[in-house]
């Protein structure tokens, strides 16, 4: 249940991220730039009401973008946690019924948390009994609390196992195989994480402080511009390009590390993927290829424009397709286990 639910959450989170990138992200950025331009013009003209209206619009746009990004990230991270919990189940000293309940509660919380975050922008404070917290926030916070409770109970069972290991694992351990799929996913995942860390260190040393200084200069110029539209527009465009430059580098850094972590986790659950050797290898190749294509072409978006963005989205779709293929294998594995249990009874 945790393996299937974990991969399903990761796939759903990535699919939502792809849809968000195509239909919301760029449009949201354009509207934010226009609102910032209106705010700068209002400052130059000393029109306080126009400045307030512009910043209210900017706040709404940033909340819209932020809640969608957070929903995307939280759903994927809940999937990672579910996969990690699946790996330690043989060492959690709890009854089978209790572990089954915990798995159901965790997957419920992992689904409701991003749904609640997504709805924050749309629900707002409508009919809320609290002055600053809406129903969507209450749903998200409650789901997060549920995840914390499940993790605490799982941790308690894990601790109980290590206090008394004489009885051995409470359920069969994962097979310690050395198949091609496991080795390639382990190696590929480790290399992706290493590349992501190295690139992040290079970015921090070469560009991060320069970007921060340039941002301060641009914002100062934006406030010092006269009421003429030309100088203000140039400063707003420069600020937008700087934010895009920062965004693609940070996104490439984070995505390649996340894909590496995903590959490593998937390497351990390959025994649950009930497919032929040929199809298992196909999905491994597709997943690792997409894991490289997406961050590389995210980096190239500023040079190649929409072409690079489309290829990056195609790379993300490759990872999603590979995850769905593995999900099919997990369903077949579950059906096979149920059939064997039926024959035994």
PyMOL commands that set and color helices and strands:
alter all, ss='L'
color gray80, all
select helices_A, chain A and resi 2-44+48-91+96-123+135-163+180-224+229-268+270-272+277-299+301-304+306-344
alter helices_A, ss='H'
color red, helices_A
deselect
rebuild
show_as cartoon
